[in-house]
Amino acid sequence: MDDLKVKLSKEGRILIPLEIRKALQLHEGDELILRLEDGELKLLTEKMLF
């Protein structure tokens, strides 16, 4: 998948594009984990942790 550019809102929110939500099987209400690692922000699902 190619890189996708998103904007940070003034409230600090980003919109995860539909293409990525579908690929990760994300649904409204799912809990996600943000991890700052070596200067990169990683978005993980609980499935990815176990």
C-alpha positions in Angstrom: 0.0 0.0 0.0 1.3 3.5 -0.9 1.8 6.1 1.8 -1.3 8.2 2.4 -1.2 11.8 3.6 -3.6 12.9 6.3 -4.1 16.2 8.2 -4.1 16.8 11.9 -7.1 18.8 13.1 -6.9 21.6 15.6 -8.3 19.1 18.2 -5.4 16.7 17.5 -7.4 14.2 15.5 -6.6 12.4 12.3 -9.0 10.5 10.0 -7.9 7.0 9.2 -8.7 6.6 5.5 -11.3 3.9 4.6 -8.8 2.0 2.6 -6.7 1.5 5.7 -9.7 0.8 8.0 -10.8 -1.9 5.6 -7.3 -3.5 5.3 -7.0 -3.6 9.1 -10.7 -4.6 9.6 -11.3 -1.6 11.9 -14.8 -0.7 13.0 -16.4 2.2 14.9 -15.7 1.8 18.6 -12.6 -0.4 18.2 -9.8 0.5 20.6 -6.4 1.2 19.1 -2.9 1.5 20.6 -0.6 4.4 19.7 3.1 3.7 20.2 6.0 6.2 19.7 9.0 4.1 18.6 12.3 5.5 17.3 10.6 8.8 16.3 7.7 7.0 14.5 4.1 6.9 15.5 2.7 3.4 15.2 -1.0 2.5 15.3 -1.7 -1.0 16.5 -4.8 -3.1 17.1 -5.0 -5.4 20.0 -4.8 -8.3 17.6 -1.3 -7.1 16.5 -0.1 -7.2 20.1 -0.9 -10.9 20.7 
